[in-house]
Amino acid sequence: MTAPHRHLFLAASIAAALALGGCASNPTNAQVGTGVGAVVGGLAGNAIFGGPVGTIGGAAAGALVGHEIGEDRDQRRR
C-alpha cells in the first residue's frame, strides 16, 4: 500500500469509527453532512492535490461545506 493510500485509508477508518460512535441516537442532518462531506472532501483532495496535505485539506473543506448544508436542512425542517 502506497503512502497516499495509507493516509486515505486511515482517514476513512477514523471517519467510520466516529460515525459508528454517533449511532446511539438519530443524527441531525448537520452531523451526517459533516461526516459525508469530510469523506468526500478527503477523497477529492487526495485525487486533485495528492498527498496527506491534499487529503486533510479536502476533508476539512468538505466537512465545513457538508455541515453548513446539513444545518440549513435542519433549520428548514423545523
N, C-alpha and C positions, 0 to 999 in steps of 0.2 A: 504494500500500500504506500503510495507516494505521500509526501508531506502535505500537499493541499487536500488530498482526500482524507488524510488522517484528521486534519483540523475540521473539515466539514463533517465528518462522522462524529467527532467529539461534540461539535456544536449541536448537531441533530440529536445526539444522545442526551445532552443536558436539557434541551428544549422538551424532549419527550418525557424525561423524568419530572420536570417541573409541571408539565401538563397533567401527568398522572397524579401528582400530588394535589392538584387542584380539583380532583374529581369528587371530593367529599360533598360538594353542593353544585347546584346548577351554575355554570359560569355565565357572566354577563357577556354581552357582545364585545365590550371593550377588552375583556380578558382573552376571549377567543381571537379577536383581531390582533392583539399584541403577539400571541403565540404564533399564529399563522403568518403574520407579517414578518416576524423575526426569521422564521424558517425560509420563507420565500425570498426575503431580502438577503439572507446569508447565501442561498444558492445563486441568486442573481449576482451578488457582489463577487463571489468566487468565480463565476463564469466570465464576468466582464473584466474585473481587475486582477483576479488571481491572487493567490497567497492569503495568509491569515489576515492581513490588514483589510483586504477587499471583502473577505467573508465577515469579519467583525463589523466593519463599517456598514455593509449591506444589511446585516442583521439588525443593527441599531436603527438605521433609517427605516427599515421595513417594520420594526416593532413600533416606532413612533407613528408612522402612517396608519398601520393597522389599528393601533389604539384609538387614534382620532376618528377613524371611520366607524369603529365599533361603538365608541362613546356617542357619536352622532346618532347612530341607530338606536341606542339605548334611550336617548332623550326623546326621540320621535315616538318610541313605543309607549312612553308614559303619558 
